[in-house]
C-alpha cells in the first residue's frame, strides 16, 4: 500500500524585534525563494516535515535553520534583529 503525501500551505511571518512586519525580506524554503509582502508574510506549498529556511534582508541579521511544519502547525514567525 502506498502512502499519499499531501502538500500543506505554510505561512512564514518575518517581523522586527518589536513585532513590525518586514516587507521585502527574501525567504528561502529549501531551494525556493519568495519575497515577503507588506504584512511580512510569505506562503509556500510543502510536504509536512522539516524544511531548511533562510531569511535575509538588508540591515538585519539573517536567519538560517530547520523548521518542522505540520498540518496542525503550518505557521512560523521569524524575528529579525537589526544590525
C-alpha positions in Angstrom: 0.0 0.0 0.0 1.4 3.4 -1.0 1.1 6.3 1.3 -0.2 9.5 -0.2 1.6 12.6 1.0 -0.5 15.8 0.7 1.2 19.1 0.5 0.3 21.8 3.0 0.3 25.6 2.8 2.7 27.1 5.3 3.0 30.7 6.2 6.2 32.3 7.4 5.9 35.8 9.0 9.0 37.9 9.2 9.0 40.7 11.9 11.2 43.1 13.8 12.0 42.6 17.5 9.1 44.9 18.2 6.7 42.9 16.0 6.6 45.2 13.0 6.3 43.3 9.6 9.4 43.3 7.4 8.4 43.8 3.8 10.7 42.6 1.0 12.6 40.0 3.0 14.0 37.1 0.9 12.8 33.8 2.3 14.2 30.5 1.0 12.2 27.3 1.8 14.6 24.6 0.9 15.7 25.9 -2.5 12.7 28.0 -3.4 12.9 31.8 -3.0 10.0 34.1 -2.3 9.7 37.7 -1.0 7.6 38.8 1.9 4.6 41.0 1.3 3.7 44.3 3.0 2.4 42.3 6.0 5.8 40.4 6.3 4.1 37.2 5.2 5.1 34.5 2.6 3.3 31.3 1.7 4.9 28.1 0.4 3.3 24.7 -0.5 5.4 21.9 1.0 5.2 18.4 2.3 4.8 18.1 6.1 8.1 17.7 7.9 11.4 19.6 8.4 12.4 22.2 5.9 15.5 24.4 5.6 14.6 28.1 6.0 16.9 31.0 5.3 15.8 34.6 5.6 17.7 37.7 4.5 17.0 41.5 4.4 19.5 44.3 4.2 20.0 46.0 7.6 19.0 42.9 9.6 20.9 39.8 10.9 19.9 36.8 8.8 18.2 33.7 9.9 19.0 30.1 8.8 17.7 26.9 10.3 15.5 23.9 10.0 11.8 24.2 10.9 9.3 21.4 11.1 5.9 22.1 9.6 2.7 20.0 10.1 -0.9 20.4 9.0 -1.6 21.2 12.7 1.2 23.7 12.9 1.7 25.3 9.5 2.8 28.8 10.6 6.1 30.2 11.9 7.2 33.7 12.9 10.8 34.7 12.4 12.1 37.7 14.4 14.9 39.6 12.7 17.3 41.8 14.7 18.7 45.0 13.2 22.5 45.1 12.6 
